[in-house]
Amino acid sequence: MQKIAESELIINSRGAIYHLDVRPEELANTIIVVGDPARVKKISTHFDKIEYQLQHREFITHTGYIGDKHISVISTGIGPDNIDIVFNELDALVNIDFETRSIKNELTKLNIIRFGTSGSLQADIPVDSFVASTHGLGLDNLLNFYSYEKTLADKELVEAFIAQTHLDKGITNPYAFNGSEILLQKFGNNFHKGITVTCPGFFGPQGRVLRLDLSSPGLIDKLTHFNFNRHRITNFEMETSAIYGLGKLMGHECLSINVIIANRVVKEYSKDSNAAVEKLVIKSLEALTS
């Protein structure tokens, strides 16, 4: 049984994993992840009981119950690099024995759901509406650092994306993973369904021009017009592909759901994004606990 070195799996003085500062017993098997640390409390106010409230850097964790449903909500901060930290540490909390520093013989499957905000890439998906991601398509390169076998379906999706968008390979080597069909079934007619593209930044990588010119102009149009096997790109943000990719490789069920706060095609922004997020939270918690 191979022991994982202290430099690779960092456990602090209270027996918690380093970045999250969470111990195995302080984590539920159903986990909501949010980018904004302030959103953790907005979600946990809907809990009937809170057991643990923990914080280290931007990573805030509240664990408790809605009825008899055990749930943790964790803030990840923004971007695929933070998702890499959070998902590896969540998996370690349930699948590595902290005493022996070895991988457990029996692995635990987590249900992980992102409650996020996003930009629409279709005129018919308006601000304040909800999207549940069937796939995460990554322009962020994170999963390219991991060894894995690409499925034929994911490979075909990426090949079609490259052929249709003509994105410069010097910028990115795209990858794709599908989300959890089990979790997706919980989110019905009130949610648009489609591919979510994940970008490694908010401005240039999402086609915004302030003072700097873009190396690949026309990104919005390229993404909006992509179509493959009746799949279209509904939205983009900065986390979903990393969540789907790492979750799939680790054997967890993952789903990303987002409220649209900007429509990049018709150039509209939500008049009250906080209210829109709160509606997403209420609707999604109902779906998860019903």
C-alpha positions as CSV (number, residue, x, y, z in Angstrom):
1,M,0.0,0.0,0.0
2,Q,1.7,3.2,-1.2
3,K,2.0,6.0,1.3
4,I,1.3,9.5,-0.1
5,A,4.1,11.9,1.0
6,E,3.4,14.9,3.3
7,S,4.5,17.3,0.5
8,E,1.7,15.9,-1.8
9,L,-1.2,15.5,0.7
10,I,-0.9,18.4,3.2
11,I,-2.8,17.8,6.4
12,N,-2.8,20.6,9.1
13,S,-2.4,20.4,12.8
14,R,-6.1,19.8,13.4
15,G,-6.2,16.9,11.0
16,A,-7.9,18.8,8.2
17,I,-6.9,19.1,4.5
18,Y,-4.8,22.2,3.9
19,H,-6.7,24.6,1.6
20,L,-10.2,23.7,2.6
21,D,-9.4,23.2,6.3
22,V,-12.0,20.5,6.4
23,R,-11.8,17.1,8.2
24,P,-13.4,14.0,6.7
25,E,-16.2,14.0,9.3
26,E,-17.1,17.6,8.5
27,L,-18.1,16.9,4.9
28,A,-21.4,15.7,3.5
29,N,-21.6,13.4,0.4
30,T,-23.9,16.0,-1.4
31,I,-21.8,19.1,-2.0
32,I,-22.9,22.4,-3.5
33,V,-19.9,24.5,-4.9
34,V,-20.2,28.2,-5.5
35,G,-17.6,30.7,-6.7
36,D,-18.5,33.6,-4.4
37,P,-17.6,33.1,-0.7
38,A,-20.6,35.3,0.3
39,R,-23.0,32.9,-1.5
40,V,-22.2,30.1,1.0
41,K,-24.2,31.9,3.8
42,K,-27.0,32.7,1.3
43,I,-27.4,29.0,0.7
44,S,-26.9,27.7,4.3
45,T,-29.6,30.1,5.6
46,H,-32.0,27.6,3.9
47,F,-30.6,24.8,6.0
48,D,-32.7,23.5,8.9
49,K,-29.5,22.8,10.9
50,I,-25.9,23.8,10.5
51,E,-23.2,21.5,12.0
52,Y,-20.0,23.0,10.9
53,Q,-18.8,26.5,9.7
54,L,-15.2,26.6,8.5
55,Q,-13.1,29.1,6.6
56,H,-9.5,29.2,5.2
57,R,-8.7,31.9,2.6
58,E,-11.5,32.1,0.0
59,F,-12.7,28.6,0.9
60,I,-15.7,28.7,3.1
61,T,-17.6,25.5,4.1
62,H,-20.9,25.1,5.8
63,T,-22.3,21.6,6.4
64,G,-25.7,20.8,7.7
65,Y,-29.2,19.4,6.9
66,I,-32.3,20.3,4.9
67,G,-34.8,17.8,6.4
68,D,-32.8,14.6,6.5
69,K,-30.6,15.6,3.5
70,H,-27.0,16.1,4.5
71,I,-25.4,18.9,2.5
72,S,-22.2,20.8,2.4
73,V,-21.8,24.1,0.6
74,I,-18.3,25.2,-0.3
75,S,-16.9,28.4,-2.0
76,T,-14.2,27.7,-4.6
77,G,-13.3,31.2,-5.7
78,I,-13.1,31.9,-9.4
79,G,-11.5,29.8,-12.1
80,P,-10.4,26.3,-13.1
81,D,-7.2,26.5,-11.0
82,N,-9.3,26.8,-7.8
83,I,-11.5,23.9,-9.0
84,D,-8.3,21.8,-9.3
85,I,-7.6,22.5,-5.6
86,V,-11.1,22.0,-4.3
87,F,-11.9,18.8,-6.2
88,N,-8.6,17.1,-5.4
89,E,-9.1,17.9,-1.7
90,L,-12.8,16.9,-1.7
91,D,-11.8,13.6,-3.2
92,A,-9.0,13.1,-0.8
93,L,-11.4,13.7,2.2
94,V,-13.5,10.7,1.2
95,N,-11.1,8.4,-0.6
96,I,-7.8,8.7,1.2
97,D,-7.2,7.4,4.7
98,F,-5.5,10.3,6.5
99,E,-4.0,8.0,9.1
100,T,-2.2,5.7,6.7
101,R,-1.9,8.3,3.8
102,S,-3.1,5.7,1.4
103,I,-6.0,5.3,-1.0
104,K,-8.9,3.4,0.5
105,N,-9.9,0.0,-0.9
106,E,-13.6,1.1,-1.2
107,L,-14.1,4.5,-2.9
108,T,-16.9,6.9,-2.1
109,K,-18.9,8.7,-4.9
110,L,-19.8,12.3,-4.2
111,N,-22.7,14.3,-5.7
112,I,-21.3,17.7,-6.5
113,I,-23.4,20.5,-7.9
114,R,-22.2,24.0,-9.0
115,F,-24.6,26.9,-8.4
116,G,-23.1,29.6,-10.6
117,T,-23.6,32.7,-12.7
118,S,-22.9,32.8,-16.4
119,G,-23.2,34.6,-19.7
120,S,-25.7,33.4,-22.3
121,L,-24.5,32.8,-25.9
122,Q,-27.9,32.4,-27.4
123,A,-30.4,35.2,-28.0
124,D,-33.3,33.0,-26.9
125,I,-31.7,32.3,-23.4
126,P,-32.5,35.6,-21.7
127,V,-31.0,37.1,-18.5
128,D,-32.3,35.7,-15.2
129,S,-33.1,32.3,-16.9
130,F,-31.4,29.1,-15.7
131,V,-29.1,26.7,-17.6
132,A,-28.2,23.1,-16.7
133,S,-25.0,22.0,-18.5
134,T,-25.1,18.7,-20.5
135,H,-21.4,19.1,-21.3
136,G,-18.4,21.2,-20.1
137,L,-16.1,22.2,-23.0
138,G,-12.8,23.5,-21.7
139,L,-10.7,26.2,-23.3
140,D,-8.7,26.4,-20.0
141,N,-6.3,23.5,-20.5
142,L,-6.5,22.1,-16.9
143,L,-7.5,18.6,-17.9
144,N,-4.6,18.4,-20.3
145,F,-2.3,18.0,-17.3
146,Y,-4.0,14.7,-16.3
147,S,-3.7,11.3,-18.0
148,Y,-7.0,9.9,-19.2
149,E,-8.6,8.1,-22.1
150,K,-11.0,10.3,-24.1
151,T,-14.4,8.8,-25.0
152,L,-15.3,8.7,-28.6
153,A,-18.3,11.0,-28.0
154,D,-16.2,13.6,-26.2
155,K,-13.5,13.3,-28.9
156,E,-16.0,13.9,-31.7
157,L,-17.5,16.9,-29.9
158,V,-14.0,18.5,-29.6
159,E,-13.1,17.8,-33.2
160,A,-16.3,19.4,-34.4
161,F,-15.7,22.4,-32.2
162,I,-12.1,22.9,-33.5
163,A,-13.3,22.5,-37.1
164,Q,-16.2,24.9,-36.8
165,T,-14.6,27.6,-34.6
166,H,-11.0,27.6,-36.1
167,L,-9.6,28.6,-32.7
168,D,-5.9,29.0,-32.8
169,K,-4.3,25.8,-31.3
170,G,-1.6,28.1,-29.9
171,I,-4.2,29.4,-27.5
172,T,-5.8,26.2,-26.3
173,N,-6.2,22.5,-26.7
174,P,-9.9,22.1,-26.0
175,Y,-11.4,19.1,-24.1
176,A,-14.9,18.0,-23.3
177,F,-16.8,15.9,-20.6
178,N,-20.5,15.3,-20.1
179,G,-22.2,16.0,-16.8
180,S,-24.1,13.6,-14.6
181,E,-27.3,12.3,-16.3
182,I,-28.5,11.2,-12.9
183,L,-28.4,14.7,-11.5
184,L,-29.5,16.4,-14.7
185,Q,-32.8,14.5,-14.5
186,K,-33.6,16.4,-11.3
187,F,-33.6,19.7,-13.2
188,G,-36.6,19.9,-15.6
189,N,-38.4,22.3,-17.8
190,N,-37.3,25.5,-16.0
191,F,-33.7,24.9,-17.1
192,H,-32.3,25.4,-20.6
193,K,-29.9,22.5,-21.5
194,G,-26.8,22.7,-23.5
195,I,-23.0,22.9,-23.7
196,T,-21.2,25.2,-21.3
197,V,-17.8,26.5,-22.4
198,T,-15.3,27.2,-19.7
199,C,-12.7,30.0,-20.2
200,P,-9.5,30.7,-18.3
201,G,-10.4,34.4,-17.8
202,F,-13.2,36.9,-17.8
203,F,-12.0,39.5,-20.3
204,G,-9.9,38.4,-23.3
205,P,-10.7,34.7,-23.0
206,Q,-14.5,35.6,-23.1
207,G,-14.1,38.0,-26.0
208,R,-14.3,41.2,-24.0
209,V,-12.4,44.2,-25.4
210,L,-11.4,47.1,-23.1
211,R,-7.9,48.4,-24.0
212,L,-6.3,45.3,-25.4
213,D,-6.9,43.7,-28.8
214,L,-7.8,40.0,-29.1
215,S,-5.7,37.4,-30.8
216,S,-8.8,35.5,-31.8
217,P,-11.6,38.1,-32.6
218,G,-15.2,37.1,-33.1
219,L,-15.2,34.5,-30.4
220,I,-18.9,35.1,-29.4
221,D,-20.1,34.5,-32.9
222,K,-18.0,31.4,-33.2
223,L,-19.4,29.9,-30.0
224,T,-23.0,31.0,-30.7
225,H,-23.1,29.3,-34.1
226,F,-21.5,26.0,-33.1
227,N,-23.8,23.0,-33.5
228,F,-23.1,19.3,-33.2
229,N,-25.5,16.4,-33.0
230,R,-28.3,18.8,-32.0
231,H,-26.0,20.2,-29.2
232,R,-25.4,23.9,-29.1
233,I,-23.4,26.1,-26.8
234,T,-25.8,27.8,-24.3
235,N,-23.4,29.7,-22.1
236,F,-19.9,30.3,-20.9
237,E,-18.2,30.8,-17.6
238,M,-15.0,29.8,-15.7
239,E,-15.5,26.5,-13.9
240,T,-17.8,23.8,-15.5
241,S,-15.3,21.9,-17.7
242,A,-12.9,21.5,-14.8
243,I,-15.7,20.3,-12.6
244,Y,-16.9,17.8,-15.1
245,G,-13.5,16.6,-16.1
246,L,-12.0,16.1,-12.6
247,G,-15.4,14.7,-11.3
248,K,-15.5,12.1,-14.1
249,L,-11.9,11.0,-13.7
250,M,-12.5,10.6,-9.9
251,G,-15.8,8.8,-10.3
252,H,-18.1,11.5,-8.8
253,E,-21.5,12.7,-10.1
254,C,-21.3,16.3,-11.1
255,L,-23.7,18.9,-12.5
256,S,-23.3,22.6,-13.2
257,I,-26.3,24.9,-13.0
258,N,-26.1,28.6,-13.7
259,V,-28.3,31.7,-13.7
260,I,-27.7,33.9,-16.7
261,I,-26.8,37.4,-15.6
262,A,-25.5,38.6,-19.0
263,N,-26.6,37.9,-22.5
264,R,-23.5,38.4,-24.7
265,V,-25.5,38.2,-28.0
266,V,-28.1,40.9,-27.3
267,K,-25.8,42.6,-24.9
268,E,-28.1,42.8,-21.9
269,Y,-27.2,42.5,-18.2
270,S,-29.5,41.4,-15.3
271,K,-31.3,44.3,-13.6
272,D,-31.1,42.4,-10.2
273,S,-28.5,39.6,-10.3
274,N,-28.8,39.0,-6.6
275,A,-32.5,38.3,-6.9
276,A,-31.8,36.0,-9.9
277,V,-29.2,34.1,-7.9
278,E,-31.6,33.7,-5.0
279,K,-34.3,32.3,-7.3
280,L,-31.7,29.8,-8.6
281,V,-30.8,28.7,-5.1
282,I,-34.4,28.2,-4.0
283,K,-35.3,26.3,-7.2
284,S,-32.2,24.1,-7.1
285,L,-32.4,23.2,-3.5
286,E,-36.0,22.1,-4.1
287,A,-34.8,19.9,-6.9
288,L,-32.0,18.4,-4.8
289,T,-34.1,17.7,-1.7
290,S,-37.4,16.6,-3.3
